[in-house]
Amino acid sequence: MTHTPAVTVVMPVHNAGHYLDTAIDSVLAQTFTDFELICFNDASTDNSLEILKRRTASDSRIRVIDSKTNVRQGAGRNAGIRAARGSFIIFLDSDDSLSSDAIALCMERAARGADLVTFCYSEWWPAKNIQNPINLLGSDAENLSGDDLRMRYLLRTSSICCSMYSKKLFTENNLWFPEGVHYEDNAIALALQLSAASPAYIHRFLYLYRQDNQSVTRSTNPPRFFDRIQSAVTLLSHLKRLGHYSRFKDEIDYVIINQYLVHTVYGAIYRFDSPRTDRIAEVARGISQLIPHWNANRYWRSQPTTKRLKLRFHIAMPRTIKALSNLKRRLL
């Protein structure tokens, strides 16, 4: 009889041969051993598949889904969720690592009824043996529950990889990652968090986020940076469909103002050699269609005047702002 594990770790893999053994080792070193690891090989052209086959042969808890075409991380995660036998899901990127007690601590909270368990992460430079702890929800979040914790998710942020999820949160709410795009996390993370009936938070740094690599979130002139625009639109659609928007309208509007408008405008200037004025104009127009009278949002109005004016100037004069930024960098 095939054993049904309690937890499934889902790891999309694309040309990660240099880091893959380390990531897999961190899963196999878990003190909680009732898990499976599903690795989705996304048409890797390096030695990733060979590594996965070798590791699968030595540990039956590892399963490999081999895609012959590159479908990107969202599709890989979706495939892993659908194939998962565990009742709970944890995501791990193939260049990152988990603390050895990550699953055990999450399952302790799940045993007390949590269907979503969130934790902290550390920025990680393994070659230098450096970790920089990042606690985005606040240390007091461990004492929050229900709507108090949901408000913390709304007004702060947490990576999709920094939680363990009941599989039912995906399947019963029809929440799946957009496929073939980047910034797929933005489209469903908050919807998952607000859909949890009993969310919980652990003030422990259980996820190691590698910094000594080339990441989509840190690259220059990223070709798929503006996938984030549609991800924000998709998120808003999910939140309305699931009934969260009517409960948390002001907070959700503020989330969309930032994801759709603010982060896009600044990224379009500072992440590119030449400002993408076309995309800045697109979101400057589009925000009023998504959120009429967005300027009157109480959370946006509570921001310092300098912050609100800064955004206005960046929208109005992106080329000038970029030129001044380049000049400052040269002088320094």
Phi, psi and chi 1 to 4 in degrees:
 res  aa     phi    psi   chi1   chi2   chi3   chi4
   1 MET       -  134.6  178.0  178.3  -69.6      -
   2 THR   -72.6  128.9  -58.2      -      -      -
   3 HIS   -73.6  138.4  172.7   66.9      -      -
   4 THR  -100.5  110.3  -59.5      -      -      -
   5 PRO   -73.1  160.3   28.3  -34.7      -      -
   6 ALA   -77.4  -34.2      -      -      -      -
   7 VAL  -131.7  141.3  178.5      -      -      -
   8 THR  -115.6  124.5  -62.3      -      -      -
   9 VAL   -94.5  123.7  179.9      -      -      -
  10 VAL  -106.7  123.2  174.7      -      -      -
  11 MET  -129.0  104.4 -179.2 -166.9  -62.6      -
  12 PRO   -70.2  140.8  -13.2   28.4      -      -
  13 VAL  -131.0  124.4  177.1      -      -      -
  14 HIS  -143.1  109.0  178.7   68.7      -      -
  15 ASN    50.4   51.5  -67.8  -16.6      -      -
  16 ALA  -113.4   22.8      -      -      -      -
  17 GLY   -53.3  -33.3      -      -      -      -
  18 HIS   -68.7  -26.7 -174.0   65.6      -      -
  19 TYR  -113.1  -11.1  -48.0  109.0      -      -
  20 LEU   -63.2  -44.2 -166.8   49.3      -      -
  21 ASP   -60.0  -38.9  -85.8  -45.6      -      -
  22 THR   -63.7  -43.1  -59.6      -      -      -
  23 ALA   -63.2  -46.7      -      -      -      -
  24 ILE   -63.4  -42.5  -66.9  173.1      -      -
  25 ASP   -57.7  -37.3  -74.2  -17.3      -      -
  26 SER   -67.0  -29.1   79.0      -      -      -
  27 VAL   -76.7  -46.1  179.5      -      -      -
  28 LEU   -67.0  -19.2  -60.8 -174.4      -      -
  29 ALA   -86.0    3.5      -      -      -      -
  30 GLN   -61.4  138.2  -67.5  -63.1  -56.7      -
  31 THR   -71.6  -25.0   57.9      -      -      -
  32 PHE   -90.9  118.5 -177.6   95.3      -      -
  33 THR  -104.6   -4.6   59.3      -      -      -
  34 ASP   -87.9   70.3 -171.5   16.5      -      -
  35 PHE  -139.5  166.5   64.3   82.6      -      -
  36 GLU  -125.4  152.8   64.8  176.5  -10.6      -
  37 LEU  -117.3  114.1  169.4   60.5      -      -
  38 ILE  -100.3  116.5  -64.5 -179.4      -      -
  39 CYS  -104.5  120.6  -59.6      -      -      -
  40 PHE   -98.9  104.4 -178.0   89.5      -      -
  41 ASN   -80.0  111.3  179.6   51.3      -      -
  42 ASP   -94.4   67.9 -166.9   12.0      -      -
  43 ALA    54.8   44.1      -      -      -      -
  44 SER   -61.6  143.4  -65.1      -      -      -
  45 THR  -108.7    0.1   56.6      -      -      -
  46 ASP   -98.4 -149.4   65.7   -7.2      -      -
  47 ASN   -94.4   17.5   63.6  -24.6      -      -
  48 SER   -58.9  -46.1  -67.3      -      -      -
  49 LEU   -63.9  -39.0 -176.7   56.9      -      -
  50 GLU   -62.4  -41.1  -73.0   71.7   21.5      -
  51 ILE   -62.6  -43.5  -66.8  171.7      -      -
  52 LEU   -63.2  -41.4  -67.5  175.5      -      -
  53 LYS   -63.8  -41.3  -71.5  178.9  178.0  178.1
  54 ARG   -63.3  -43.8  169.0  171.3   54.5   81.1
  55 ARG   -70.9  -34.8  -59.6  -54.0  -63.0  -97.8
  56 THR   -63.5  -38.5  -58.7      -      -      -
  57 ALA   -65.4  -23.6      -      -      -      -
  58 SER  -100.2   -9.2   64.9      -      -      -
  59 ASP  -150.9  115.6 -163.6  -48.5      -      -
  60 SER   -69.8  -10.8   61.5      -      -      -
  61 ARG   -76.8  -11.3  -67.1  174.0  -63.3  178.7
  62 ILE   -93.3  129.2  -56.3  174.5      -      -
  63 ARG  -122.8  144.2  -60.6  165.6   58.5 -163.2
  64 VAL  -120.8  130.7  175.4      -      -      -
  65 ILE  -107.9  120.7  -59.4  172.9      -      -
  66 ASP  -107.7  110.5 -176.1   24.3      -      -
  67 SER   -95.8  129.0  174.4      -      -      -
  68 LYS   -81.2  -14.7  -58.5  -57.1 -178.7 -176.5
  69 THR  -119.0  148.3   57.5      -      -      -
  70 ASN   -78.6  110.7  179.6 -128.3      -      -
  71 VAL  -112.2    0.0  -66.8      -      -      -
  72 ARG    75.0  171.4  -60.2 -170.8 -175.8  -84.2
  73 GLN   -64.1  -37.4 -170.6  160.1 -103.0      -
  74 GLY   -60.5  -46.3      -      -      -      -
  75 ALA   -65.5  -37.1      -      -      -      -
  76 GLY   -63.4  -43.1      -      -      -      -
  77 ARG   -64.8  -42.5  -74.0  176.3  174.1  162.2
  78 ASN   -59.0  -44.2  -72.7  -18.3      -      -
  79 ALA   -62.0  -40.3      -      -      -      -
  80 GLY   -64.8  -41.6      -      -      -      -
  81 ILE   -62.0  -46.1  -64.1  166.3      -      -
  82 ARG   -64.4  -34.7  -68.2 -172.5  172.8  102.2
  83 ALA   -84.5  -11.1      -      -      -      -
  84 ALA   -64.3  134.8      -      -      -      -
  85 ARG   -95.8  -18.5  -65.8  176.5  -64.1 -174.6
  86 GLY   -73.2  154.4      -      -      -      -
  87 SER   -79.2  -17.4  -62.3      -      -      -
  88 PHE  -125.8  149.7  -69.7   91.7      -      -
  89 ILE  -122.4  134.1  -54.4  -74.7      -      -
  90 ILE  -126.3  137.6  -69.6 -179.2      -      -
  91 PHE  -100.0  139.6  -62.2  111.6      -      -
  92 LEU  -137.0  124.1  175.6   63.3      -      -
  93 ASP   -74.2  150.7  -72.7  -11.4      -      -
  94 SER   -75.1   -4.0   55.6      -      -      -
  95 ASP  -111.4    5.1   51.4   -4.1      -      -
  96 ASP  -108.8 -175.0  -63.7  -24.5      -      -
  97 SER  -147.0  159.7  -72.1      -      -      -
  98 LEU  -108.7  145.0  -68.8  173.3      -      -
  99 SER   -62.8  148.8  169.5      -      -      -
 100 SER   -64.9  -20.7   61.3      -      -      -
 101 ASP  -103.1   13.0   55.6   -7.2      -      -
 102 ALA   -59.9  -53.8      -      -      -      -
 103 ILE   -67.4  -40.2  -60.8  178.7      -      -
 104 ALA   -59.1  -45.5      -      -      -      -
 105 LEU   -66.3  -39.6  -69.5  171.2      -      -
 106 CYS   -65.1  -41.4  -72.4      -      -      -
 107 MET   -69.5  -27.2  -72.7  -56.8  -69.4      -
 108 GLU   -60.8  -42.0  -74.6  178.7   10.6      -
 109 ARG   -72.7  -35.8  -64.0  -54.4  -59.4  -93.2
 110 ALA   -62.9  -36.4      -      -      -      -
 111 ALA   -64.3  -20.7      -      -      -      -
 112 ARG   -96.6   10.2  -70.8  151.4   56.3 -173.5
 113 GLY   108.6   -2.7      -      -      -      -
 114 ALA   -70.5  135.2      -      -      -      -
 115 ASP  -106.1   -0.1   54.8   -9.7      -      -
 116 LEU  -148.4  124.5  169.9   73.1      -      -
 117 VAL  -124.8  116.9 -176.7      -      -      -
 118 THR  -105.2  148.1  -59.0      -      -      -
 119 PHE  -141.9  177.2   41.5   86.0      -      -
 120 CYS   -91.3  170.0  -46.1      -      -      -
 121 TYR  -132.6  167.0   74.8   94.1      -      -
 122 SER  -124.9  134.3  -68.5      -      -      -
 123 GLU   -66.0  138.5  -64.9  176.8  -27.9      -
 124 TRP  -134.8  122.7 -179.6   42.6      -      -
 125 TRP  -115.5   86.3  -68.3  -96.4      -      -
 126 PRO   -61.6  -35.0   18.2  -30.3      -      -
 127 ALA   -63.9  -29.0      -      -      -      -
 128 LYS  -100.3   -1.3  -60.0  178.1 -178.8  178.2
 129 ASN    55.3   44.6 -164.3   28.2      -      -
 130 ILE  -116.1  134.5  -65.3  174.5      -      -
 131 GLN  -129.4  134.0  -65.4 -176.5   25.3      -
 132 ASN  -115.5  104.2  177.5   34.3      -      -
 133 PRO   -65.6  135.1  -16.5   29.9      -      -
 134 ILE  -123.9  120.3  -55.7  -66.3      -      -
 135 ASN  -121.6   92.6  177.4   17.6      -      -
 136 LEU   -79.2  -28.5  -66.8  173.2      -      -
 137 LEU   -89.7  -11.1  -65.3 -173.1      -      -
 138 GLY    95.0  141.8      -      -      -      -
 139 SER   -63.6  -26.2   58.2      -      -      -
 140 ASP   -76.7   -8.7   64.1  -36.0      -      -
 141 ALA   -62.7  -22.1      -      -      -      -
 142 GLU   -62.9  -23.5 -165.0  164.9   39.9      -
 143 ASN   -95.6    2.1  -58.4  -44.1      -      -
 144 LEU   -97.7  156.1  -57.8  178.4      -      -
 145 SER  -151.5  171.4   61.5      -      -      -
 146 GLY    54.3 -138.6      -      -      -      -
 147 ASP   -66.1  -26.2  -80.6   -5.7      -      -
 148 ASP   -63.2  -42.1  -69.3  -28.8      -      -
 149 LEU   -73.7  -35.8 -175.4   52.4      -      -
 150 ARG   -61.6  -38.8  -66.9 -174.7 -174.4   97.3
 151 MET   -63.1  -33.9  -73.2  -66.4  -71.5      -
 152 ARG   -67.6  -40.6 -167.3   61.3   61.4   88.1
 153 TYR   -60.0  -39.7  -73.3  124.2      -      -
 154 LEU   -68.4  -42.7  -79.2  157.3      -      -
 155 LEU   -95.7   -7.4  -62.6  178.0      -      -
 156 ARG  -122.7 -139.5  -60.0 -159.9 -175.2 -178.3
 157 THR  -162.2  158.4 -174.9      -      -      -
 158 SER  -153.2  137.4  177.7      -      -      -
 159 SER   -66.8  148.7  165.7      -      -      -
 160 ILE   -59.6  -28.3 -162.9   82.1      -      -
 161 CYS   -81.6   -6.8  -71.4      -      -      -
 162 CYS  -101.5   38.3  -72.0      -      -      -
 163 SER  -151.8  154.9  -68.8      -      -      -
 164 MET  -107.4  133.1 -176.9 -179.2   78.3      -
 165 TYR  -118.1  139.4  -52.4   82.6      -      -
 166 SER   -63.5  134.0  168.0      -      -      -
 167 LYS   -57.8  -30.0 -177.1  177.2  177.4  178.7
 168 LYS   -63.5  -24.6  -69.0 -179.4  179.3  179.5
 169 LEU   -61.1  -33.6  -71.9  173.6      -      -
 170 PHE   -79.1  -52.9  -62.0   91.5      -      -
 171 THR   -72.6  -41.6   58.3      -      -      -
 172 GLU   -80.3  -20.6  -66.4 -174.5   -3.9      -
 173 ASN  -103.1    2.8  -66.7  -66.6      -      -
 174 ASN    52.6   49.7 -164.9   25.9      -      -
 175 LEU  -109.5  109.2  -72.7  169.9      -      -
 176 TRP  -129.5  149.3  -57.0   96.1      -      -
 177 PHE   -67.9  138.3  -68.5   97.5      -      -
 178 PRO   -58.9  143.9  -19.1   30.7      -      -
 179 GLU  -108.8  147.6  -59.4 -170.7   -1.2      -
 180 GLY    78.4   15.5      -      -      -      -
 181 VAL  -133.6  169.7  -61.3      -      -      -
 182 HIS   -99.5  171.6  -70.6  163.0      -      -
 183 TYR    57.6   32.1  -63.4   94.8      -      -
 184 GLU   -66.9  -27.8   70.7  -76.6  -12.0      -
 185 ASP   -59.2  -41.4  -59.3    6.5      -      -
 186 ASN   -58.5  -25.1  -68.9   -1.1      -      -
 187 ALA   -76.7  -21.6      -      -      -      -
 188 ILE  -134.3  -13.5   68.3  168.2      -      -
 189 ALA   -56.5  -51.9      -      -      -      -
 190 LEU   -66.0  -35.8 -177.3   58.7      -      -
 191 ALA   -63.0  -39.0      -      -      -      -
 192 LEU   -63.9  -45.5  -70.7  164.9      -      -
 193 GLN   -62.9  -42.8  -68.1  159.3   -5.5      -
 194 LEU   -75.6  -20.6  -63.9 -176.9      -      -
 195 SER   -82.5  -16.5  -64.6      -      -      -
 196 ALA   -64.5  131.2      -      -      -      -
 197 ALA   -74.7  -30.6      -      -      -      -
 198 SER  -141.9   73.9 -175.9      -      -      -
 199 PRO   -72.7  151.5   29.3  -35.1      -      -
 200 ALA  -142.2  158.1      -      -      -      -
 201 TYR  -131.3  136.2  179.1   76.5      -      -
 202 ILE  -113.2  125.1  -58.7  172.6      -      -
 203 HIS   -85.7   67.4 -176.7   54.4      -      -
 204 ARG  -138.9  146.8  -67.8  -74.5  -62.2  -85.9
 205 PHE   -95.3   91.9  -59.3   89.9      -      -
 206 LEU  -106.0   -9.5  -56.5 -179.6      -      -
 207 TYR  -119.6  130.6 -168.4   95.1      -      -
 208 LEU  -105.4  112.7  -59.0  178.5      -      -
 209 TYR   -99.8  105.7  177.1   29.0      -      -
 210 ARG   -63.6  135.3 -175.9 -175.9  -67.4  -90.1
 211 GLN  -111.2  -15.0  -58.7  -64.7  -62.0      -
 212 ASP   -93.9   46.9   56.6   -2.6      -      -
 213 ASN  -142.3 -177.9   60.9  -15.2      -      -
 214 GLN   -99.2  112.3 -179.4   68.2   16.6      -
 215 SER  -111.5  149.2  167.4      -      -      -
 216 VAL   -57.0  -37.7  169.7      -      -      -
 217 THR   -78.9   -7.2   56.7      -      -      -
 218 ARG  -122.7    1.5  -61.7 -169.3  -61.2  -87.2
 219 SER   -81.1  164.3   59.6      -      -      -
 220 THR  -103.0  143.3  -56.8      -      -      -
 221 ASN    53.6   47.2  -62.7  -45.2      -      -
 222 PRO   -65.1  123.2   24.3  -33.0      -      -
 223 PRO   -66.6  -23.6   22.6  -33.3      -      -
 224 ARG  -111.9   22.6  -55.7  -56.6  -64.3  -92.3
 225 PHE   -58.1  -37.1  175.7   77.5      -      -
 226 PHE   -84.5    5.4  -62.9  104.4      -      -
 227 ASP   -60.2  -23.0  -71.9   -8.8      -      -
 228 ARG   -61.9  -26.2   64.7  179.2  -56.9  114.1
 229 ILE   -64.5  -51.7  -63.0  173.4      -      -
 230 GLN   -66.9  -32.3 -176.6   56.0   47.5      -
 231 SER   -61.3  -39.2  -73.5      -      -      -
 232 ALA   -65.9  -39.9      -      -      -      -
 233 VAL   -64.1  -43.1  174.5      -      -      -
 234 THR   -63.6  -42.1  -60.6      -      -      -
 235 LEU   -58.9  -47.2  173.8   62.1      -      -
 236 LEU   -60.1  -40.0 -178.1   58.5      -      -
 237 SER   -61.8  -44.8  175.9      -      -      -
 238 HIS   -61.4  -44.4  -76.4  -44.1      -      -
 239 LEU   -65.7  -33.4  -65.7  172.5      -      -
 240 LYS   -72.0  -43.9  -70.8 -179.4  175.7  179.9
 241 ARG   -60.7  -38.1  172.3  177.5   62.1   83.1
 242 LEU   -87.6   -0.3  -66.2  168.0      -      -
 243 GLY    85.8    5.1      -      -      -      -
 244 HIS   -77.0  -29.8  -57.9  -49.9      -      -
 245 TYR   -63.9  -39.2 -171.6   72.6      -      -
 246 SER   -67.7  -24.9   58.9      -      -      -
 247 ARG   -86.2  -34.8  -65.4 -172.7   62.1 -150.6
 248 PHE  -129.2   45.1  -57.9  105.9      -      -
 249 LYS   -57.8  -52.3 -179.8 -178.2 -177.0  -57.3
 250 ASP   -61.1  -41.8  -75.1  -10.1      -      -
 251 GLU   -67.9  -42.5  -67.2   78.3   14.3      -
 252 ILE   -67.6  -40.6  -70.4  171.0      -      -
 253 ASP   -57.0  -41.0  -78.8  -10.8      -      -
 254 TYR   -65.9  -38.4 -175.2   59.8      -      -
 255 VAL   -58.9  -46.9  168.9      -      -      -
 256 ILE   -68.6  -37.2  -59.5  -58.5      -      -
 257 ILE   -54.9  -43.3  -70.4  167.1      -      -
 258 ASN   -74.7  -49.4  -79.6  -74.2      -      -
 259 GLN   -66.2  -45.0  -77.0 -165.4   15.2      -
 260 TYR   -81.0  -44.7  179.2   89.9      -      -
 261 LEU  -100.4  -64.2  178.4   65.0      -      -
 262 VAL   -61.3  -54.0  177.4      -      -      -
 263 HIS   -66.3  -32.0  -62.0  160.7      -      -
 264 THR   -69.3  -44.2  -57.9      -      -      -
 265 VAL   -61.2  -49.6  167.9      -      -      -
 266 TYR   -66.5  -40.1  -70.4  137.3      -      -
 267 GLY   -64.4  -37.3      -      -      -      -
 268 ALA   -65.5  -20.1      -      -      -      -
 269 ILE   -97.1  -52.2  -65.2  172.4      -      -
 270 TYR   -89.9  -17.5  -64.3  112.1      -      -
 271 ARG   -92.3   -3.4  -64.0  -77.9  -58.8  -82.8
 272 PHE  -124.5  149.2  -68.8   82.5      -      -
 273 ASP   -62.9  -39.8  -67.5  -27.0      -      -
 274 SER  -121.2  131.8  -62.0      -      -      -
 275 PRO   -56.4  137.2  -22.6   33.1      -      -
 276 ARG   -87.9   80.6  -71.0  -64.4  -54.5  -86.3
 277 THR   -65.5  -27.5   55.7      -      -      -
 278 ASP   -64.6  -40.3   56.7  -27.7      -      -
 279 ARG   -74.9  -33.5  -66.8  -62.2 -161.1  163.8
 280 ILE   -62.7  -44.0  -66.8  171.4      -      -
 281 ALA   -64.2  -37.3      -      -      -      -
 282 GLU   -60.5  -49.6  175.9 -174.0  -16.2      -
 283 VAL   -77.0  -27.9  -65.6      -      -      -
 284 ALA   -63.6  -36.6      -      -      -      -
 285 ARG   -76.6  -43.6  -69.2 -168.5  -54.5  -91.6
 286 GLY   -70.0  -27.9      -      -      -      -
 287 ILE   -61.7  -34.3 -170.9   63.2      -      -
 288 SER   -71.9  -23.6  -65.8      -      -      -
 289 GLN   -78.2  -38.5  -62.4  173.3    3.7      -
 290 LEU   -71.5  -43.9  -77.2 -179.8      -      -
 291 ILE  -134.4   87.9  -54.1  172.3      -      -
 292 PRO   -56.3  139.0  -25.1   34.9      -      -
 293 HIS    59.7   38.0  -47.6  -64.3      -      -
 294 TRP   -59.5  -29.3   65.5  -87.8      -      -
 295 ASN   -62.9  -19.7  -91.7  -53.2      -      -
 296 ALA   -91.2   -1.1      -      -      -      -
 297 ASN   -56.0  132.0  176.0  -89.9      -      -
 298 ARG   -65.9  -30.5   63.4 -171.6  175.5  102.5
 299 TYR   -75.0  -36.9  -68.3  100.5      -      -
 300 TRP   -68.1  -41.2  178.8 -110.8      -      -
 301 ARG   -65.8  -24.8  -64.9  -69.5  -60.9  173.3
 302 SER   -79.6   -9.6   71.5      -      -      -
 303 GLN   -71.9  151.8  -61.9  -57.1  -56.5      -
 304 PRO   -54.7  144.5  -23.1   33.1      -      -
 305 THR   -55.6  -37.0  -58.9      -      -      -
 306 THR   -61.7  -36.9   52.3      -      -      -
 307 LYS   -67.4  -42.9  179.1  177.1  178.5  178.1
 308 ARG   -69.1  -38.4  -70.2 -179.1  -77.3  130.4
 309 LEU   -67.5  -36.0  -73.2  174.3      -      -
 310 LYS   -59.4  -44.4  179.2 -179.4  176.5 -178.4
 311 LEU   -63.3  -42.8  176.9   66.5      -      -
 312 ARG   -60.1  -43.0 -175.6  177.9  -60.6  178.7
 313 PHE   -67.1  -38.1  -71.8  140.8      -      -
 314 HIS   -65.3  -36.0  -82.0   68.0      -      -
 315 ILE   -70.1  -40.3  -68.4  172.9      -      -
 316 ALA   -79.0  -32.4      -      -      -      -
 317 MET  -135.1   57.6  -58.4 -178.6  -64.3      -
 318 PRO   -63.8  -37.7   21.3  -33.2      -      -
 319 ARG   -68.7  -40.2  -69.0 -170.2  177.0   90.4
 320 THR   -64.7  -43.7  -59.3      -      -      -
 321 ILE   -60.3  -43.5  -64.5  -70.7      -      -
 322 LYS   -64.8  -42.0 -179.0   67.2  173.3 -178.1
 323 ALA   -62.7  -42.2      -      -      -      -
 324 LEU   -65.1  -38.0  -69.2  172.5      -      -
 325 SER   -63.9  -43.4  173.9      -      -      -
 326 ASN   -64.3  -40.4  -70.5  -20.1      -      -
 327 LEU   -63.7  -44.3  177.0   61.0      -      -
 328 LYS   -60.6  -41.6  178.9 -179.8  177.9 -179.4
 329 ARG   -64.3  -39.2 -168.4  161.8   54.8 -112.7
 330 ARG   -67.4  -38.3  -73.4 -165.3  -63.7  -91.2
 331 LEU   -70.1  -30.0  -68.4  175.6      -      -
 332 LEU   -83.8      -  -65.9  177.5      -      -
